[in-house]
């Protein structure tokens, strides 16, 4: 296990966690539709209890994603989480608000009332996917930070990286392409949420609305997603000169990465087809309920490919808009060889953890949700 291999290995694991997180945002996407699709108290209860069975998976994956980044690429963690802290704090606060809302909305004597907590769920449904999508977009468009490793010798302020303005992450809104990908992820989350309801809930009128909502959300999703992909393939990218590790601008860099790594093209196309197939068949076939699995698998593959594209093939995965040479690469931002190697041995347990998650998922979703099944459960949201 060479140092270079371990850097690429851990970028793959971090990218996989990020891809799984985007898929699991169906919880947020479903919650954003709570009042739009749920016309009665019974229907809203069905929706809340459907996503409520899975919110822990999303929250845990978000925390694991951050932890893996911290352990394997600590300079990114300190630069992004420490510099763009307003963006990340809003994201984390919305997820904490979601957790509180699930657990307290049905408690007797809660101060805010069930409706208020459900509004919090809707708020997280909008904020979570939008801001996470914008954070990922900065991998392609850059962020306003500088890195100076010489500061480690400063006894008073050994701060390696710093943000160059007072917005600390909110400046991501200044780039329209960050917002475009954020909106693309938001509408994708809504599509996945609808597909999960179709698979998980048995209510004729509610599911009919879900299928109609698919048509409403698929158009803006395709517009925003395709616009971002096309622009990314045509734009200059942040390349790393192998010999000197100098960061330079290379025309069509991300398109070149696909050409140099043809396996990524295949996986990307398979992922896109899977997403479109799951959505399309769920729209045209009123009895089809398995669309979430095709679209979900396609989502994981597509996002995984995009993250691998921005990190592999001598590419700066977190470019600096303030100082080009401060851009972060796999080589200049990773942990030590000892740390990466030790964690690599620990990562052998990952398949067993995934197997447990699959088992728990199957047990939880063994039977579809109906009004009667909720009443029989000891714990419901």
N, C-alpha and C positions, 0 to 999 in steps of 0.2 A: 504494500500500500504506500505509494509515493505521496508526497505532499500535494502534488497537482491532482492526482486521482482523488484524494480525500476532499480537496476543495470542490471538485466537480460532484463528488458523491453527496456531499452535504448540501450543495446547491440544489441537487435533484430532490433530496428529502424535503427541504424547505419549500421548494416549488410545488411538490406534491401536497404538502399540508395547505399551501395557499389555494391550490386547485380544489381540494376537498372543502375548504372553508367557503369558497364561492358557491359550490353546490349546496352546502348546508344553509346558505342564506335563503333557501326556500322558506324557512321559518319566518324571516323578516318580510319576505315578499308576500307570504300569505297573510301576515298580520296587517300589512299596509292596505289590504282589501277588506278588512274586517267589517267596516260599515258600508262599503260599496256592495259587497255580495251578500252579507248577512242582513236580511230584511226583518227578521224576527229574533226575539231573545233566544229561541231554541236553535236557530241557525248560527247565531254568533257563538253560542256555547259549543256547538259542534266544531266550529272553526278553531276556537281557542283551545279546546281540548285536543284537537288534532295536532296543531303546532306545539302545544304544551308538552306533548310526549317527546319532543325532539329538541327543545331549546337548549338542553344541557349539552347535546352533541356539538351544536354550533359554538356555544360559549367556551367549551373545553378545547375545541379545535383552534379557536382564536387565541387562547392563552398558550396552547402548545406551539402554535405558529410563532408567536412572539418569543417564547422560550428557546425554540430551536434556533431562531435568528440570533438571539443573545449569545448562545453557547458556541455557535459555529462562525458567525460573522459579527463579532462584538462591536466593531467600528461602525457598522451600519446601525446597529441598535442604539449606540450612544449618539450617533449623528442624527438619525431620523426621530427616534423616540425622545431624545434629549433636546433636539433643536425644534422639530415641528410638533412640539408638545400640545399646542392648542388643538390641532387636528386630531391627534391620537386621544387626547383627553375627552373630547366630545364623543368620539367613537366609543371609548370605554364606558363613559357615563351613560350613553344610550343603552348599552348592553346591560349594565348594572340595573338601570331603570326597568329594562325588560324583565330581568330576573325577579325583582321586587314585585312587579305588576302581576306576574303569573302567580306568585305565592300568596299575595295579599288580597287580590280582587274579590275572592269569595269568602274571606274570613269574616266572621261575625264581628260587627262593631268597628270595621276599618274606617278610618277618619275621612278618607277621600271618596269612597264609594266606588262601585264596580265600573261605572261608566268612565270615571277619570283614569283608572288604571288601564282600561282598554284603550283610551286615547294615548296613553304612554306607549302601549304596544304598537299602535299605529305610527307614533312618532319614531320609535326605533326602527320600524319597518321602512321608513323613508330615509332616515339619517344613516343607519348602518351600511346598507349596500351603496348608497351614493358616495359617502366619504371613503369607504374602503376602496371603491373603484377609482376615486380620485387619487388616493395614496398609491395605488398600483400604477396609475398613469405617470406619476413622477419618475418611475423607473425608465420610461421612454423619453420624457420631456425635460427632466432635470429639476433640481431644487436649489434653493438659495443658501448654500453653506460653504464653508472653507475648512480645510483640514491642514493642521500643522503639527506633525508628530514631534517636532522639536520642543513643543510646549510641555512635554512630559518631564523635562528637566526643570521646569518652573516650580519651585517649592510652594509658592503662594497660590498659583492657579494652574495646576497641571491639566488644563482642558485642551484636548486634542482638536476637537471640532467645535465650530460655533456657527450660529445662524447669522446671516448678514443683514437682516431687517427685523423690525419689531413685531412682525405678524406671526412668526413662529408656526408655520404650517398653513395658516389661513391664506397665505399668498398663493396657495395652489389654485384658489378660485380665479386668480388673475389670468391663468392660461385656459382658454376655452376648450382645448383638447383634453385637459384633465376632467373638465366638467362633462364633456361628451362621453368619455369612457365611464365616468361615474353614473351617468344616466343610462348607459347601455347595461351596466351591471344591475342597476335598480330595476329596469324592465325585465331583465333576465330572471332576477329573483322573483318577481311577480309571476312570470310564466311558470317557473318551477313550483311556486306556491300553489298555483292553480292546478298543476298536474298532480301535486301531492294530495290536494283535496279530492280530486277525481278518483285517485287510487285508494284513499283512506276513509272517505265519508260516504255513507249511503243515505242520500236525501235527493229525491228526484229534482225538485225545483232549484235547490242550491247548486247541484252539479250542472244543471242546464245553464245557469248563469256563469259558472266557471268556464264552461266551454265557449260561451260568447265572449267572455273577458279575454280568453286566449287570442281571439281575433283582434281585439282592441289593443293588446299589449305587444303583439308580435311585430306590428308595423314599426312603431318607434324603436323597438329593440334592434331590428335589422338596420334601420337608418343610422342609429348612433354607432352600433358595433361595426358595420361595414365602413362607415366614414372613418372611424378610428383606425381600422386595419389598413385600409387603402392609403391613408395619409402616412401611417407608420412605415409601410413598405416603400413609399416614395421619398421619405424625408432622409436627411443626413443623420447618421448615427454616430455613437461615441465608441470609437475603436481604440484598442490597445496595441501599440507597437510591441511585438513579442520580445525583441532584444532589449529595448530600453524601458519598457513599461510606460512610455509616454502616451498620453491620451490625445487623439487627433480626431477630427471630424471626417467621416468617410461617407460619400454619397451612396444612398441605397444600402446602408450597412445591414439593416434588418432583413431586407430582401436577399442580400448576399448570404446571410446566416442560413436562410432556408435552403439556398442553392448548395451551400457547403455541407449542410446536414439534411440530406433528402429524407431521412427517416422522420424528421419533424414535419415535413410537408404532408407525408402520408398520415401521421397521427392527427395533424390539424384538420385535414379533410375528413377523416373518419369522425372526428369530434363534431365538426360542423354538421355533417350529414346526420349524425345521431341526434343532435339538438333539433334540427328541422324535422326529422322523421317523427320524433316523439311528440312534437307540437302539432305537426300537420295531421297525423293520424288521429290524434285526440280531437281535432276540430271536425274532421270529415266523418268519423265513425263514432256515433253517439253511445256505443256500448263498450268502447275501448277504454281500458283503465290502466294500462301499463306504460303510458307515455313518460312517466317520471323516470323510469329506469333507463330508457334510451336517451332522453334529454339530459338526465343527470350524469350518465357515463360520458356523453358527448361534452358536457360542460367541463368535467374533470380533465379530459384529454385536451380540450382546446386551451384552457387556462394554463395547464401544465406546459404545453408547447410554447405558449407566449412567454412564460417565465424562463424556460430553458433558452429560448431564442435571445432574450435580453441579457443572459448571464454567460452563456457558452461562446465559444469561437472568438476569444479575445475581444470581449465586449464589456464596457463599463456598465454595470447593472444599476448603478445609482449615480447618474451624472450630476455634476455641479454646474448650475447656471451662473454662478458667481466667479468660479475659478476652475477652468477646465481640468487642470492637473490635480485638483482636489477630488475628482470623481472617484468613486469606489469601484474596485474590481474584485474578482474572487481572490486574487493574489494579495492585494494590499489591505484587505479588510478582514481576513480570516483569523481564526484562533491558531495557536501553536500546533505543530505537528503532533506533539504528545496528546493535546486535548482532542484534536480531531480523531486521532487513532483510538483513543480510549472510548470516545463517544460512538465510534463506529462499531466497536464490540457490543456496546449497550444496545445499539440500534437493531441488533439481531432479534430483539424481543418485539419489534414493531409488528411483524406479521401476526404474532400471537394476540397482540392488543387489537389489531384490526379484526381478527377472527372473533374475538369476544364482542366487539361492537356489532358485527354482522349478526351474531347470535342474539344479542340483546335486542337489536332492531327487529328481527324476525319474531321474537317472542312478544314484543310490544305491539307489533302490527299484525299479529296472527289473525285477529278478527277485525273487520271494518268497524268504524264508529257509527253508532246509531243513537238516537235519543234514549232508547231503552238501555243500551249498554252503559251509557254515562251514569244513569241513575243507579245502576247496580254496583258501580265502583265505589270503594271506600274513599279514595282520594280522586278528586277532579278539580279542574280549575274554574 
